[in-house]
Amino acid sequence: MSRDSRKQYTAEFKIEAVKMVLNGRPINDVADGLGINPSMLSRWKREYLKDHGNAFPGKGQLNPAEQEVADLKKRLRDKEEENAILKKALAIFSKHQK
């Protein structure tokens, strides 16, 4: 099955499924009732328990901590590029003064 033809579930669906399991229903029963694989529901449960508020951020979305790290890495790359440009400019201007 290709990646594009996979069934995609909303964050709300995943959270509701996990809450059913957390309320005491067996994973297999919930998975059968929803028509999903029990191992997928187990993974959703682990993700939800790991980070309630930021579980299932969506396609291409990062949780806030990961987003902050990505933003800081981008700023660092930008500053390193600026620094390299300034070093080159300093080398060019110091040659012209001699």
Backbone hydrogen bonds in HBPLUS format (Angstrom, degrees):
<---DONOR---> <-ACCEPTOR-->    atom                        ^
c    i                          cat <-CA-CA->   ^        H-A-AA   ^      H-
h    n   atom  resd res      DA  || num        DHA   H-A  angle D-A-AA Bond
n    s   type  num  typ     dist DA aas  dist angle  dist       angle   num
A0005-SER N   A0002-SER O   3.19 MM   3  5.58 138.4  2.37 106.0 116.5     1
A0006-ARG N   A0003-ARG O   3.46 MM   3  5.64 165.9  2.49 105.2 108.5     2
A0014-LYS N   A0010-THR O   3.10 MM   4  6.42 164.2  2.12 152.5 156.2     3
A0015-ILE N   A0011-ALA O   2.91 MM   4  6.11 163.1  1.94 151.9 156.5     4
A0016-GLU N   A0012-GLU O   2.95 MM   4  6.12 163.0  1.98 149.3 153.9     5
A0017-ALA N   A0013-PHE O   2.96 MM   4  6.17 158.2  2.01 150.2 156.3     6
A0018-VAL N   A0014-LYS O   2.92 MM   4  6.16 160.9  1.96 151.6 156.8     7
A0019-LYS N   A0015-ILE O   2.86 MM   4  6.07 155.9  1.92 149.3 156.3     8
A0020-MET N   A0016-GLU O   3.08 MM   4  6.34 145.4  2.21 143.0 151.2     9
A0021-VAL N   A0017-ALA O   3.31 MM   4  6.69 153.2  2.38 143.7 149.9    10
A0021-VAL N   A0018-VAL O   3.06 MM   3  5.14 115.4  2.50  96.6 111.7    11
A0022-LEU N   A0018-VAL O   2.86 MM   4  6.17 159.5  1.90 153.6 160.1    12
A0023-ASN N   A0019-LYS O   2.91 MM   4  6.02 131.7  2.15 138.8 150.3    13
A0025-ARG N   A0020-MET O   3.32 MM   5  6.02 156.0  2.39 156.5 150.4    14
A0024-GLY N   A0021-VAL O   3.03 MM   3  5.44 157.7  2.08 114.0 117.1    15
A0030-VAL N   A0026-PRO O   3.09 MM   4  6.40 167.3  2.10 160.4 163.6    16
A0031-ALA N   A0027-ILE O   2.85 MM   4  5.97 169.3  1.86 157.6 161.2    17
A0032-ASP N   A0028-ASN O   2.91 MM   4  6.00 161.4  1.94 145.5 150.7    18
A0033-GLY N   A0029-ASP O   2.96 MM   4  6.10 159.4  2.00 146.2 152.3    19
A0034-LEU N   A0030-VAL O   2.96 MM   4  6.17 144.8  2.08 148.6 158.0    20
A0035-GLY N   A0031-ALA O   2.82 MM   4  5.81 119.8  2.19 139.9 155.6    21
A0036-ILE N   A0031-ALA O   2.93 MM   5  4.98 161.4  1.97 142.7 145.4    22
A0035-GLY N   A0032-ASP O   3.30 MM   3  5.03 141.3  2.45  90.9 101.8    23
A0040-MET N   A0037-ASN O   3.06 MM   3  5.32 126.7  2.36 104.4 117.8    24
A0041-LEU N   A0037-ASN O   3.17 MM   4  6.57 156.3  2.23 151.9 158.6    25
A0042-SER N   A0038-PRO O   2.90 MM   4  6.17 149.6  2.00 145.3 153.9    26
A0043-ARG N   A0039-SER O   3.01 MM   4  6.25 150.2  2.10 139.9 147.3    27
A0044-TRP N   A0040-MET O   2.93 MM   4  6.24 158.1  1.97 149.8 155.8    28
A0045-LYS N   A0041-LEU O   2.94 MM   4  6.15 153.3  2.02 144.3 151.5    29
A0046-ARG N   A0042-SER O   3.00 MM   4  6.32 158.9  2.05 147.3 152.1    30
A0047-GLU N   A0043-ARG O   2.93 MM   4  6.21 164.5  1.96 154.8 158.8    31
A0048-TYR N   A0044-TRP O   2.85 MM   4  6.02 157.0  1.90 149.2 156.0    32
A0049-LEU N   A0045-LYS O   2.88 MM   4  6.07 165.4  1.90 156.1 159.6    33
A0050-LYS N   A0046-ARG O   2.96 MM   4  6.04 142.7  2.10 143.3 153.5    34
A0051-ASP N   A0047-GLU O   3.24 MM   4  6.45 152.8  2.32 145.1 150.1    35
A0055-ALA N   A0051-ASP O   2.86 MM   4  5.46 102.8  2.47 155.1 169.4    36
A0055-ALA N   A0052-HIS O   3.47 MM   3  5.45 172.8  2.48 105.7 107.2    37
A0061-GLN N   A0058-GLY O   3.24 MM   3  5.33 167.7  2.25 117.3 119.2    38
A0067-GLN N   A0063-ASN O   2.88 MM   4  6.05 158.6  1.93 160.4 167.4    39
A0068-GLU N   A0064-PRO O   2.94 MM   4  6.10 154.7  2.00 146.0 151.9    40
A0069-VAL N   A0065-ALA O   3.10 MM   4  6.39 157.9  2.15 146.7 152.2    41
A0070-ALA N   A0066-GLU O   2.96 MM   4  6.20 160.8  1.99 148.3 153.7    42
A0071-ASP N   A0067-GLN O   2.89 MM   4  6.12 156.9  1.94 149.4 155.7    43
A0072-LEU N   A0068-GLU O   2.91 MM   4  6.13 159.3  1.96 149.5 155.1    44
A0073-LYS N   A0069-VAL O   2.90 MM   4  6.13 155.4  1.96 150.8 157.7    45
A0074-LYS N   A0070-ALA O   3.02 MM   4  6.24 153.0  2.10 144.1 151.2    46
A0075-ARG N   A0071-ASP O   2.97 MM   4  6.26 159.4  2.01 149.4 154.9    47
A0076-LEU N   A0072-LEU O   2.92 MM   4  6.12 154.9  1.98 146.0 153.0    48
A0077-ARG N   A0073-LYS O   2.97 MM   4  6.23 160.3  2.00 148.4 153.1    49
A0078-ASP N   A0074-LYS O   2.96 MM   4  6.22 160.2  2.00 151.4 156.8    50
A0079-LYS N   A0075-ARG O   2.94 MM   4  6.18 159.1  1.98 149.6 155.0    51
A0080-GLU N   A0076-LEU O   2.88 MM   4  6.10 155.9  1.94 152.1 159.0    52
A0081-GLU N   A0077-ARG O   2.95 MM   4  6.17 151.9  2.03 146.2 153.8    53
A0082-GLU N   A0078-ASP O   2.94 MM   4  6.24 158.3  1.99 148.8 154.7    54
A0083-ASN N   A0079-LYS O   2.89 MM   4  6.05 159.0  1.93 146.7 152.6    55
A0084-ALA N   A0080-GLU O   2.98 MM   4  6.20 154.6  2.05 143.7 150.1    56
A0085-ILE N   A0081-GLU O   3.02 MM   4  6.28 157.4  2.07 150.1 155.9    57
A0086-LEU N   A0082-GLU O   2.92 MM   4  6.19 160.7  1.96 152.8 158.1    58
A0087-LYS N   A0083-ASN O   2.95 MM   4  6.19 152.5  2.03 147.8 155.2    59
A0088-LYS N   A0084-ALA O   3.07 MM   4  6.32 156.6  2.13 146.3 152.0    60
A0089-ALA N   A0085-ILE O   2.91 MM   4  6.19 159.8  1.95 151.3 157.2    61
A0090-LEU N   A0086-LEU O   2.89 MM   4  6.05 158.1  1.94 147.7 153.5    62
A0091-ALA N   A0087-LYS O   3.01 MM   4  6.23 155.6  2.08 144.8 151.1    63
A0092-ILE N   A0088-LYS O   2.98 MM   4  6.26 155.6  2.05 148.8 155.3    64
A0093-PHE N   A0089-ALA O   2.93 MM   4  6.15 168.8  1.95 157.0 159.3    65
A0094-SER N   A0090-LEU O   2.92 MM   4  5.93 150.0  2.02 145.3 153.5    66
A0095-LYS N   A0091-ALA O   3.29 MM   4  6.38 141.5  2.44 137.8 145.8    67
